Amino acid sequence: MDYFGFAYALLIAVGGIIGFVKAGSAMSLLMGLLFGVLSAFGAYQTSKDPRNFWVLLLSSVFLGGLMSYRAYNSGKFMPPGLVALLSILMVIRLAPRLLK
């Protein structure tokens, strides 16, 4: 069971919900839920077959890149820097599987 992958997916989805509640950002809600579900699906796939990690890896790469860009431009750590950090950690966790 990919507990880290499911925890990552949950944090992304909850972050989107919080963005909607605090700032009224429908885009935060939509993207948070979309990437949360996509990451949860990737974690599910990885749980079933550890070689099937591509969905989780690609969603983490995309989210990490986008949120790193937003954190850099805004100069704020919360929330884009935190999401970028979590996404980069997920990529680092999954990247060694590319060598197998």
N, C-alpha and C positions, 0 to 999 in steps of 0.2 A: 504494500500500500504506500503510495507516494504522499505521505502526510505533509511534507514541505510544499509540494505542488498544490495540494488542496488548500493549505493555509494561505499561500500566495494568492490563489484565485479568490478566496474569501476576502482577503484584505483589499484586493483591487475592487471587487464588487461593493464592499462596504464603503470604500473611499468614494466611489461614485455616488452612492446614496447620501453620504455626508455632504458632498459637494452640492448636491441638489437641495438638501434641507437647509444648509447654512447660507448658500449664495443664490439659491434658486436657479442653478445652472442645469437646464435640461440636457445639455450636451455632456456634462459630467456624469449624469445619471445614465444616459444612453451608452456612452463609451465605457464607463465603469462596469455596467452590467454586461455589455458585449464582451469586453476583454476578460471579465471575471468568468463568464460562462465558457469562453474559448479556452482559458487557462484551466478551468476545472475539467473540461473535456480532455485537454492534453494530459492532465494529471491522471485522469481515469485511464487513458490509453497507456500511459507509462506504467501504471499499476498493473495492468493486464500483461504487458510485454515491455520490459525495460529498454528494448531496442526501438520502440515506437515512441520516441520523445520529441518528434519534429514539431508538432503543433504547439507544445509548451515552449520549446526553444524559440521558435519563430515569433510567437506572441510576446515572449519576454524580450527578445532582441528589439522588436518594433517599439514596444512600450518603453523600454530602457532608453532607446535613442531619442524618441519623441520627448520624454519627460526630462532627459538630460538637457536637451535643447531649451525646453521651457524653463528649467531651473536656472540655467546659465543666463538666459535673457531677462528673467525676472529678478534674479539675485536672491530668491527665496528658497529655503530648504523645504518648507511645508507648503503644499503637499507634493510639488513636482520632484523635489530632491529626494524625498523619502521613497516615492514610487520608483524613481530612477535607480536608487541604491538597491532596493529590493529586487528589481528586475535584473540589474547587473549581477547581483549575487546568484540569482536563479540561472543566469547564463553561465556563470563560472561553475556552478554545480553541474550543469548539463553538458558543458563543452567537452570534457574528457571522453564522453561517449562517442564523439565524432571520430576519435582515433581508433575505435574498436571495429 
